[in-house]
Amino acid sequence: MTKYLHLLSRNQFKIIFFITVFYILYMALTPTNGGSFLHFKNADKVLHASAFFVLSFLLNRASSSIEKRIRNMLSLLAFGVLIEVLQSFTGYREVSFADVLADLVGILIFQLTYSFLKAWQFRRHLKRSPVKLIGNQQTVEKEQIEP
């Protein structure tokens, strides 16, 4: 799957990220007509977590390094708080601390999933690699050298 993610550049992921941010902001600040495509208790929280999972993915693909991951997580959480603050100025949307928690859950689920997949990918790569680490030295197994 990861081989297909490289078909888009970081700049293209940034563009998709900002389009998604504006769409989510628009949806969060417009009146609801009472209906959602999900019909169960706390469906709104699932939508919040899903939206911020997607935003985390897009932002991670647009700028991924460990230093930027922390900054990105905090920025997305601040965006979730901003949405709630802006909703307080509308007369038709309610402010909810639970929505911010759902945003945080979406961000954390992505980060945990990403970390797990990177660790799994690294272990898989080590199993395939002919290079073995012994102490601080790298050695290549003899079977791999001989034709």
OpenMM code with the backbone's topology and positions (N, CA, C; nanometers):
from openmm import Vec3, app, unit

residues = "MET THR LYS TYR LEU HIS LEU LEU SER ARG ASN GLN PHE LYS ILE ILE PHE PHE ILE THR VAL PHE TYR ILE LEU TYR MET ALA LEU THR PRO THR ASN GLY GLY SER PHE LEU HIS PHE LYS ASN ALA ASP LYS VAL LEU HIS ALA SER ALA PHE PHE VAL LEU SER PHE LEU LEU ASN ARG ALA SER SER SER ILE GLU LYS ARG ILE ARG ASN MET LEU SER LEU LEU ALA PHE GLY VAL LEU ILE GLU VAL LEU GLN SER PHE THR GLY TYR ARG GLU VAL SER PHE ALA ASP VAL LEU ALA ASP LEU VAL GLY ILE LEU ILE PHE GLN LEU THR TYR SER PHE LEU LYS ALA TRP GLN PHE ARG ARG HIS LEU LYS ARG SER PRO VAL LYS LEU ILE GLY ASN GLN GLN THR VAL GLU LYS GLU GLN ILE GLU PRO".split()
positions = [
    Vec3(0.0810, -0.1189, 0.0000),
    Vec3(0.0000, 0.0000, 0.0000),
    Vec3(0.0859, 0.1259, 0.0000),
    Vec3(0.1963, 0.1222, 0.0731),
    Vec3(0.2774, 0.2431, 0.0839),
    Vec3(0.3388, 0.2827, -0.0488),
    Vec3(0.3544, 0.1877, -0.1402),
    Vec3(0.4136, 0.2254, -0.2686),
    Vec3(0.3222, 0.3184, -0.3469),
    Vec3(0.1921, 0.3126, -0.3223),
    Vec3(0.0994, 0.4003, -0.3925),
    Vec3(0.0930, 0.5395, -0.3311),
    Vec3(0.1295, 0.5528, -0.2038),
    Vec3(0.1260, 0.6838, -0.1392),
    Vec3(0.2301, 0.7782, -0.1968),
    Vec3(0.3325, 0.7240, -0.2579),
    Vec3(0.4392, 0.8067, -0.3126),
    Vec3(0.4066, 0.8587, -0.4522),
    Vec3(0.2871, 0.8271, -0.5029),
    Vec3(0.2461, 0.8792, -0.6327),
    Vec3(0.2132, 1.0278, -0.6238),
    Vec3(0.1811, 1.0739, -0.5019),
    Vec3(0.1543, 1.2157, -0.4804),
    Vec3(0.2718, 1.2781, -0.4076),
    Vec3(0.3033, 1.3999, -0.4443),
    Vec3(0.4139, 1.4705, -0.3789),
    Vec3(0.3662, 1.5308, -0.2474),
    Vec3(0.4622, 1.5781, -0.1683),
    Vec3(0.4278, 1.6458, -0.0429),
    Vec3(0.3404, 1.7683, -0.0694),
    Vec3(0.3706, 1.8420, -0.1746),
    Vec3(0.2912, 1.9610, -0.2072),
    Vec3(0.1476, 1.9243, -0.2437),
    Vec3(0.1307, 1.8135, -0.3141),
    Vec3(-0.0044, 1.7698, -0.3474),
    Vec3(-0.0805, 1.7282, -0.2210),
    Vec3(-0.0119, 1.6622, -0.1280),
    Vec3(-0.0759, 1.6277, -0.0014),
    Vec3(-0.1115, 1.7538, 0.0771),
    Vec3(-0.0282, 1.8581, 0.0694),
    Vec3(-0.0597, 1.9849, 0.1370),
    Vec3(-0.1857, 2.0461, 0.0793),
    Vec3(-0.1981, 2.0444, -0.0511),
    Vec3(-0.3164, 2.0999, -0.1165),
    Vec3(-0.4410, 2.0221, -0.0730),
    Vec3(-0.4333, 1.8907, -0.0758),
    Vec3(-0.5464, 1.8073, -0.0336),
    Vec3(-0.5782, 1.8324, 0.1131),
    Vec3(-0.4747, 1.8485, 0.1955),
    Vec3(-0.4947, 1.8764, 0.3378),
    Vec3(-0.5725, 2.0067, 0.3563),
    Vec3(-0.5314, 2.1143, 0.2905),
    Vec3(-0.5983, 2.2426, 0.3094),
    Vec3(-0.7403, 2.2425, 0.2533),
    Vec3(-0.7626, 2.1736, 0.1446),
    Vec3(-0.8997, 2.1590, 0.0926),
    Vec3(-0.9862, 2.0877, 0.1961),
    Vec3(-0.9311, 1.9835, 0.2562),
    Vec3(-1.0045, 1.9080, 0.3577),
    Vec3(-1.0304, 1.9925, 0.4820),
    Vec3(-0.9324, 2.0734, 0.5225),
    Vec3(-0.9507, 2.1628, 0.6380),
    Vec3(-1.0660, 2.2591, 0.6113),
    Vec3(-1.0673, 2.3220, 0.4940),
    Vec3(-1.1744, 2.4167, 0.4623),
    Vec3(-1.3106, 2.3474, 0.4549),
    Vec3(-1.3136, 2.2265, 0.4014),
    Vec3(-1.4392, 2.1511, 0.3951),
    Vec3(-1.4898, 2.1194, 0.5357),
    Vec3(-1.4012, 2.0717, 0.6238),
    Vec3(-1.4409, 2.0390, 0.7609),
    Vec3(-1.4862, 2.1645, 0.8345),
    Vec3(-1.4153, 2.2743, 0.8162),
    Vec3(-1.4548, 2.4001, 0.8802),
    Vec3(-1.5921, 2.4453, 0.8299),
    Vec3(-1.6150, 2.4343, 0.7011),
    Vec3(-1.7455, 2.4702, 0.6440),
    Vec3(-1.8561, 2.3835, 0.7042),
    Vec3(-1.8318, 2.2523, 0.7076),
    Vec3(-1.9335, 2.1605, 0.7612),
    Vec3(-1.9583, 2.1849, 0.9093),
    Vec3(-1.8561, 2.2248, 0.9821),
    Vec3(-1.8701, 2.2467, 1.1264),
    Vec3(-1.9438, 2.3754, 1.1581),
    Vec3(-1.9417, 2.4719, 1.0654),
    Vec3(-2.0017, 2.6026, 1.0940),
    Vec3(-2.1344, 2.6276, 1.0226),
    Vec3(-2.1775, 2.5349, 0.9404),
    Vec3(-2.3069, 2.5523, 0.8742),
    Vec3(-2.4140, 2.4802, 0.9546),
    Vec3(-2.5385, 2.5276, 0.9443),
    Vec3(-2.6462, 2.4618, 1.0203),
    Vec3(-2.6680, 2.3189, 0.9718),
    Vec3(-2.6997, 2.2322, 1.0657),
    Vec3(-2.7329, 2.0945, 1.0282),
    Vec3(-2.8819, 2.0875, 1.0032),
    Vec3(-2.9198, 2.0035, 0.9120),
    Vec3(-3.0623, 1.9872, 0.8853),
    Vec3(-3.1189, 1.8709, 0.9669),
    Vec3(-3.0535, 1.8427, 1.0780),
    Vec3(-3.1035, 1.7414, 1.1698),
    Vec3(-3.0641, 1.5992, 1.1362),
    Vec3(-3.0083, 1.5789, 1.0197),
    Vec3(-2.9780, 1.4416, 0.9807),
    Vec3(-2.8319, 1.4213, 0.9500),
    Vec3(-2.7876, 1.3016, 0.9775),
    Vec3(-2.6526, 1.2593, 0.9446),
    Vec3(-2.6649, 1.1258, 0.8744),
    Vec3(-2.5646, 1.0882, 0.8014),
    Vec3(-2.5722, 0.9587, 0.7358),
    Vec3(-2.5463, 0.8452, 0.8335),
    Vec3(-2.5006, 0.8775, 0.9548),
    Vec3(-2.4850, 0.7792, 1.0611),
    Vec3(-2.5983, 0.7983, 1.1610),
    Vec3(-2.6642, 0.6905, 1.1950),
    Vec3(-2.7811, 0.7009, 1.2838),
    Vec3(-2.7629, 0.6120, 1.4058),
    Vec3(-2.6808, 0.6535, 1.4984),
    Vec3(-2.6662, 0.5864, 1.6267),
    Vec3(-2.6154, 0.6877, 1.7275),
    Vec3(-2.6212, 0.6474, 1.8541),
    Vec3(-2.5795, 0.7388, 1.9593),
    Vec3(-2.4307, 0.7720, 1.9429),
    Vec3(-2.3951, 0.8974, 1.9588),
    Vec3(-2.2577, 0.9482, 1.9478),
    Vec3(-2.1993, 0.9355, 1.8066),
    Vec3(-2.2848, 0.9342, 1.7072),
    Vec3(-2.2364, 0.9300, 1.5686),
    Vec3(-2.1526, 1.0537, 1.5380),
    Vec3(-2.1897, 1.1662, 1.6000),
    Vec3(-2.1140, 1.2899, 1.5815),
    Vec3(-1.9690, 1.2734, 1.6266),
    Vec3(-1.9480, 1.2013, 1.7353),
    Vec3(-1.8111, 1.1807, 1.7874),
    Vec3(-1.7305, 1.0927, 1.6922),
    Vec3(-1.7963, 0.9941, 1.6331),
    Vec3(-1.7288, 0.9084, 1.5351),
    Vec3(-1.6873, 0.9918, 1.4134),
    Vec3(-1.7745, 1.0836, 1.3713),
    Vec3(-1.7399, 1.1708, 1.2585),
    Vec3(-1.6227, 1.2617, 1.2932),
    Vec3(-1.6209, 1.3155, 1.4155),
    Vec3(-1.5088, 1.3995, 1.4581),
    Vec3(-1.3781, 1.3200, 1.4565),
    Vec3(-1.3791, 1.2012, 1.5169),
    Vec3(-1.2580, 1.1184, 1.5226),
    Vec3(-1.2127, 1.0798, 1.3821),
    Vec3(-1.3070, 1.0463, 1.2954),
    Vec3(-1.2725, 1.0078, 1.1578),
    Vec3(-1.2123, 1.1247, 1.0806),
    Vec3(-1.2724, 1.2423, 1.0962),
    Vec3(-1.2222, 1.3599, 1.0262),
    Vec3(-1.0801, 1.3924, 1.0695),
    Vec3(-1.0533, 1.3843, 1.1990),
    Vec3(-0.9191, 1.4186, 1.2467),
    Vec3(-0.8194, 1.3062, 1.2208),
    Vec3(-0.8658, 1.1838, 1.2056),
    Vec3(-0.7789, 1.0751, 1.1601),
    Vec3(-0.7315, 1.1057, 1.0179),
    Vec3(-0.8248, 1.1454, 0.9316),
    Vec3(-0.7912, 1.1780, 0.7924),
    Vec3(-0.6993, 1.3001, 0.7865),
    Vec3(-0.7307, 1.4026, 0.8653),
    Vec3(-0.6444, 1.5212, 0.8681),
    Vec3(-0.5036, 1.4853, 0.9148),
    Vec3(-0.4936, 1.3984, 1.0146),
    Vec3(-0.3619, 1.3555, 1.0637),
    Vec3(-0.2845, 1.2823, 0.9546),
    Vec3(-0.3539, 1.1962, 0.8832),
    Vec3(-0.2899, 1.1238, 0.7734),
    Vec3(-0.2373, 1.2205, 0.6675),
    Vec3(-0.3222, 1.3128, 0.6247),
    Vec3(-0.2823, 1.4064, 0.5197),
    Vec3(-0.1676, 1.4955, 0.5642),
    Vec3(-0.1755, 1.5445, 0.6872),
    Vec3(-0.0693, 1.6318, 0.7369),
    Vec3(0.0606, 1.5541, 0.7556),
    Vec3(0.0494, 1.4290, 0.7963),
    Vec3(0.1687, 1.3458, 0.8112),
    Vec3(0.2359, 1.3220, 0.6768),
    Vec3(0.1573, 1.2994, 0.5736),
    Vec3(0.2140, 1.2777, 0.4405),
    Vec3(0.2727, 1.4077, 0.3842),
    Vec3(0.2171, 1.5215, 0.4268),
    Vec3(0.2671, 1.6496, 0.3778),
    Vec3(0.3966, 1.6904, 0.4468),
    Vec3(0.4158, 1.6482, 0.5706),
    Vec3(0.5383, 1.6835, 0.6442),
    Vec3(0.5624, 1.5803, 0.7523),
    Vec3(0.6417, 1.4800, 0.7215),
    Vec3(0.6612, 1.3763, 0.8220),
    Vec3(0.8056, 1.3717, 0.8699),
    Vec3(0.8212, 1.4086, 0.9918),
    Vec3(0.9434, 1.3859, 1.0674),
    Vec3(0.8981, 1.3848, 1.2119),
    Vec3(0.9757, 1.3276, 1.2990),
    Vec3(0.9307, 1.3120, 1.4372),
    Vec3(0.9056, 1.4469, 1.5032),
    Vec3(0.9868, 1.5472, 1.4720),
    Vec3(0.9647, 1.6797, 1.5301),
    Vec3(0.8343, 1.7394, 1.4786),
    Vec3(0.8064, 1.7208, 1.3520),
    Vec3(0.6858, 1.7766, 1.2934),
    Vec3(0.5612, 1.6991, 1.3351),
    Vec3(0.5755, 1.5715, 1.3692),
    Vec3(0.4586, 1.4942, 1.4124),
    Vec3(0.3998, 1.5520, 1.5405),
    Vec3(0.4837, 1.5903, 1.6348),
    Vec3(0.4349, 1.6493, 1.7597),
    Vec3(0.3679, 1.7831, 1.7305),
    Vec3(0.4337, 1.8652, 1.6508),
    Vec3(0.3774, 1.9952, 1.6134),
    Vec3(0.2448, 1.9779, 1.5403),
    Vec3(0.2383, 1.8811, 1.4499),
    Vec3(0.1169, 1.8564, 1.3740),
    Vec3(0.0015, 1.8137, 1.4646),
    Vec3(0.0326, 1.7280, 1.5609),
    Vec3(-0.0713, 1.6829, 1.6534),
    Vec3(-0.1285, 1.8008, 1.7318),
    Vec3(-0.0410, 1.8864, 1.7816),
    Vec3(-0.0860, 2.0032, 1.8584),
    Vec3(-0.1624, 2.1017, 1.7697),
    Vec3(-0.1180, 2.1188, 1.6467),
    Vec3(-0.1866, 2.2089, 1.5533),
    Vec3(-0.3269, 2.1583, 1.5216),
    Vec3(-0.3388, 2.0292, 1.4992),
    Vec3(-0.4710, 1.9739, 1.4701),
    Vec3(-0.5641, 1.9841, 1.5914),
    Vec3(-0.5094, 1.9626, 1.7089),
    Vec3(-0.5907, 1.9773, 1.8297),
    Vec3(-0.6350, 2.1229, 1.8457),
    Vec3(-0.5458, 2.2168, 1.8168),
    Vec3(-0.5818, 2.3587, 1.8223),
    Vec3(-0.6906, 2.3904, 1.7192),
    Vec3(-0.6855, 2.3270, 1.6036),
    Vec3(-0.7898, 2.3453, 1.5024),
    Vec3(-0.9241, 2.2948, 1.5549),
    Vec3(-0.9218, 2.1818, 1.6247),
    Vec3(-1.0451, 2.1300, 1.6844),
    Vec3(-1.1023, 2.2259, 1.7876),
    Vec3(-1.0165, 2.2853, 1.8696),
    Vec3(-1.0611, 2.3843, 1.9685),
    Vec3(-1.1150, 2.5081, 1.8968),
    Vec3(-1.0480, 2.5528, 1.7912),
    Vec3(-1.0933, 2.6679, 1.7138),
    Vec3(-1.2332, 2.6443, 1.6570),
    Vec3(-1.2573, 2.5245, 1.6068),
    Vec3(-1.3904, 2.4924, 1.5544),
    Vec3(-1.4955, 2.5114, 1.6635),
    Vec3(-1.4666, 2.4611, 1.7837),
    Vec3(-1.5630, 2.4738, 1.8929),
    Vec3(-1.5830, 2.6201, 1.9342),
    Vec3(-1.4770, 2.6980, 1.9352),
    Vec3(-1.4879, 2.8410, 1.9685),
    Vec3(-1.5732, 2.9121, 1.8629),
    Vec3(-1.5470, 2.8848, 1.7366),
    Vec3(-1.6254, 2.9472, 1.6293),
    Vec3(-1.7716, 2.9033, 1.6351),
    Vec3(-1.7962, 2.7783, 1.6719),
    Vec3(-1.9339, 2.7316, 1.6843),
    Vec3(-2.0084, 2.8046, 1.7952),
    Vec3(-1.9371, 2.8527, 1.8957),
    Vec3(-2.0033, 2.9251, 2.0047),
    Vec3(-2.0602, 3.0584, 1.9566),
    Vec3(-2.0081, 3.1126, 1.8467),
    Vec3(-2.0574, 3.2387, 1.7937),
    Vec3(-2.1755, 3.2208, 1.6993),
    Vec3(-2.1996, 3.0987, 1.6573),
    Vec3(-2.3184, 3.0732, 1.5754),
    Vec3(-2.4347, 3.0509, 1.6706),
    Vec3(-2.5526, 3.0780, 1.6276),
    Vec3(-2.6680, 3.0561, 1.7142),
    Vec3(-2.7266, 2.9179, 1.6999),
    Vec3(-2.6739, 2.8383, 1.6093),
    Vec3(-2.7368, 2.7115, 1.5748),
    Vec3(-2.6468, 2.5898, 1.5990),
    Vec3(-2.5258, 2.6087, 1.6485),
    Vec3(-2.4366, 2.4955, 1.6781),
    Vec3(-2.4002, 2.4978, 1.8254),
    Vec3(-2.3818, 2.3801, 1.8822),
    Vec3(-2.3472, 2.3696, 2.0237),
    Vec3(-2.1978, 2.3445, 2.0396),
    Vec3(-2.1429, 2.3995, 2.1463),
    Vec3(-2.0028, 2.3780, 2.1808),
    Vec3(-1.9960, 2.2532, 2.2681),
    Vec3(-1.8988, 2.1685, 2.2404),
    Vec3(-1.8884, 2.0449, 2.3165),
    Vec3(-1.7413, 2.0094, 2.3397),
    Vec3(-1.7068, 1.9950, 2.4673),
    Vec3(-1.5721, 1.9498, 2.5018),
    Vec3(-1.5508, 1.8060, 2.4548),
    Vec3(-1.6589, 1.7292, 2.4484),
    Vec3(-1.6503, 1.5902, 2.4015),
    Vec3(-1.6086, 1.5848, 2.2547),
    Vec3(-1.6463, 1.6872, 2.1781),
    Vec3(-1.6034, 1.6915, 2.0382),
    Vec3(-1.4517, 1.7082, 2.0283),
    Vec3(-1.3949, 1.7914, 2.1136),
    Vec3(-1.2494, 1.8101, 2.1151),
    Vec3(-1.1810, 1.6797, 2.1570),
    Vec3(-1.2386, 1.6100, 2.2533),
    Vec3(-1.1827, 1.4799, 2.2937),
    Vec3(-1.1906, 1.3794, 2.1790),
    Vec3(-1.3001, 1.3814, 2.1034),
    Vec3(-1.3127, 1.2925, 1.9878),
    Vec3(-1.2085, 1.3279, 1.8816),
    Vec3(-1.1828, 1.4582, 1.8643),
    Vec3(-1.0771, 1.5011, 1.7717),
    Vec3(-0.9423, 1.4442, 1.8154),
    Vec3(-0.9140, 1.4550, 1.9446),
    Vec3(-0.7887, 1.4034, 1.9992),
    Vec3(-0.7788, 1.2521, 1.9812),
    Vec3(-0.8893, 1.1826, 2.0005),
    Vec3(-0.8898, 1.0368, 1.9815),
    Vec3(-0.8558, 1.0027, 1.8367),
    Vec3(-0.9133, 1.0746, 1.7415),
    Vec3(-0.8823, 1.0509, 1.6001),
    Vec3(-0.7358, 1.0741, 1.5690),
    Vec3(-0.6801, 1.1809, 1.6264),
    Vec3(-0.5382, 1.2119, 1.6066),
    Vec3(-0.4514, 1.1014, 1.6655),
    Vec3(-0.4823, 1.0591, 1.7873),
    Vec3(-0.4016, 0.9564, 1.8548),
    Vec3(-0.4145, 0.8198, 1.7882),
    Vec3(-0.5330, 0.7867, 1.7413),
    Vec3(-0.5489, 0.6576, 1.6709),
    Vec3(-0.4632, 0.6560, 1.5458),
    Vec3(-0.4609, 0.7670, 1.4721),
    Vec3(-0.3735, 0.7699, 1.3546),
    Vec3(-0.2274, 0.7546, 1.3947),
    Vec3(-0.1837, 0.8306, 1.4945),
    Vec3(-0.0424, 0.8269, 1.5341),
    Vec3(-0.0024, 0.6871, 1.5823),
    Vec3(-0.0891, 0.6218, 1.6572),
    Vec3(-0.0589, 0.4854, 1.7029),
    Vec3(-0.0554, 0.3883, 1.5851),
    Vec3(-0.1506, 0.4013, 1.4953),
    Vec3(-0.1540, 0.3154, 1.3763),
    Vec3(-0.0296, 0.3371, 1.2912),
    Vec3(0.0064, 0.4619, 1.2715),
    Vec3(0.1245, 0.4950, 1.1912),
    Vec3(0.2512, 0.4384, 1.2557),
    Vec3(0.2645, 0.4562, 1.3861),
    Vec3(0.3832, 0.4056, 1.4559),
    Vec3(0.3903, 0.2533, 1.4483),
    Vec3(0.2764, 0.1879, 1.4653),
    Vec3(0.2727, 0.0416, 1.4562),
    Vec3(0.3124, -0.0050, 1.3169),
    Vec3(0.2575, 0.0589, 1.2132),
    Vec3(0.2891, 0.0182, 1.0759),
    Vec3(0.4347, 0.0445, 1.0404),
    Vec3(0.4909, 0.1549, 1.0888),
    Vec3(0.6327, 0.1823, 1.0632),
    Vec3(0.7214, 0.0781, 1.1312),
    Vec3(0.6880, 0.0412, 1.2551),
    Vec3(0.7665, -0.0607, 1.3261),
    Vec3(0.7546, -0.1959, 1.2552),
    Vec3(0.6360, -0.2312, 1.2110),
    Vec3(0.6149, -0.3567, 1.1395),
    Vec3(0.6923, -0.3562, 1.0079),
    Vec3(0.6887, -0.2436, 0.9372),
    Vec3(0.7615, -0.2312, 0.8109),
    Vec3(0.9125, -0.2435, 0.8343),
    Vec3(0.9623, -0.1839, 0.9412),
    Vec3(1.1047, -0.1907, 0.9731),
    Vec3(1.1461, -0.3346, 1.0052),
    Vec3(1.0667, -0.4043, 1.0868),
    Vec3(1.0981, -0.5444, 1.1193),
    Vec3(1.0940, -0.6320, 0.9951),
    Vec3(0.9979, -0.6074, 0.9085),
    Vec3(0.9872, -0.6838, 0.7843),
    Vec3(1.1088, -0.6595, 0.6955),
    Vec3(1.1529, -0.5351, 0.6905),
    Vec3(1.2711, -0.5009, 0.6111),
    Vec3(1.3959, -0.5694, 0.6674),
    Vec3(1.4090, -0.5756, 0.7994),
    Vec3(1.5249, -0.6414, 0.8608),
    Vec3(1.5286, -0.7900, 0.8289),
    Vec3(1.4132, -0.8541, 0.8230),
    Vec3(1.4087, -0.9967, 0.7912),
    Vec3(1.4538, -1.0238, 0.6484),
    Vec3(1.4247, -0.9321, 0.5575),
    Vec3(1.4611, -0.9495, 0.4168),
    Vec3(1.6039, -0.9075, 0.3875),
    Vec3(1.6583, -0.8198, 0.4678),
    Vec3(1.7884, -0.7610, 0.4404),
    Vec3(1.9004, -0.8625, 0.4627),
    Vec3(1.9985, -0.8693, 0.3695),
    Vec3(2.1119, -0.9589, 0.3880),
    Vec3(2.2141, -0.9031, 0.4872),
    Vec3(2.1974, -0.7789, 0.5279),
    Vec3(2.2915, -0.7161, 0.6201),
    Vec3(2.2473, -0.7452, 0.7624),
    Vec3(2.3384, -0.7969, 0.8425),
    Vec3(2.3104, -0.8238, 0.9830),
    Vec3(2.3944, -0.7307, 1.0684),
    Vec3(2.3344, -0.6822, 1.1740),
    Vec3(2.4072, -0.5950, 1.2655),
    Vec3(2.4686, -0.6797, 1.3770),
    Vec3(2.5998, -0.6691, 1.3932),
    Vec3(2.6703, -0.7371, 1.5021),
    Vec3(2.7475, -0.6286, 1.5756),
    Vec3(2.7000, -0.5975, 1.6947),
    Vec3(2.7614, -0.4869, 1.7674),
    Vec3(2.7381, -0.3592, 1.6910),
    Vec3(2.8451, -0.2876, 1.6615),
    Vec3(2.8347, -0.1655, 1.5830),
    Vec3(2.8770, -0.1874, 1.4386),
    Vec3(2.9043, -0.3137, 1.4001),
    Vec3(2.9524, -0.3421, 1.2658),
    Vec3(2.8445, -0.4115, 1.1851),
    Vec3(2.8453, -0.3857, 1.0563),
    Vec3(2.7531, -0.4528, 0.9661),
    Vec3(2.8294, -0.5635, 0.8952),
    Vec3(2.7699, -0.6793, 0.8854),
    Vec3(2.8289, -0.7888, 0.8096),
    Vec3(2.7255, -0.8400, 0.7116),
    Vec3(2.7736, -0.8918, 0.6002),
    Vec3(2.6861, -0.9498, 0.5005),
    Vec3(2.7060, -1.1000, 0.5073),
    Vec3(2.5947, -1.1730, 0.5098),
    Vec3(2.6057, -1.3183, 0.5177),
    Vec3(2.6729, -1.3723, 0.3926),
    Vec3(2.7494, -1.4830, 0.4083),
    Vec3(2.8282, -1.5383, 0.2983),
    Vec3(2.7397, -1.5862, 0.1842),
    Vec3(2.6209, -1.6423, 0.2135),
    Vec3(2.5364, -1.6920, 0.1066),
    Vec3(2.4949, -1.5794, 0.0121),
    Vec3(2.4831, -1.4590, 0.0637),
    Vec3(2.4397, -1.3476, -0.0173),
    Vec3(2.5501, -1.2976, -0.1083),
    Vec3(2.6771, -1.3207, -0.0720),
    Vec3(2.7894, -1.2714, -0.1515),
    Vec3(2.8210, -1.3645, -0.2660),
    Vec3(2.8195, -1.4947, -0.2376),
    Vec3(2.8569, -1.5914, -0.3394),
    Vec3(2.7485, -1.5987, -0.4478),
    Vec3(2.7911, -1.6119, -0.5765),
    Vec3(2.6925, -1.6195, -0.6870),
    Vec3(2.6191, -1.7508, -0.6926),
] * unit.nanometer
topology = app.Topology()
chain = topology.addChain("A")
for resn in residues:
    res = topology.addResidue(resn, chain)
    for name in ("N", "CA", "C"):
        topology.addAtom(name, app.Element.getBySymbol(name[0]), res)
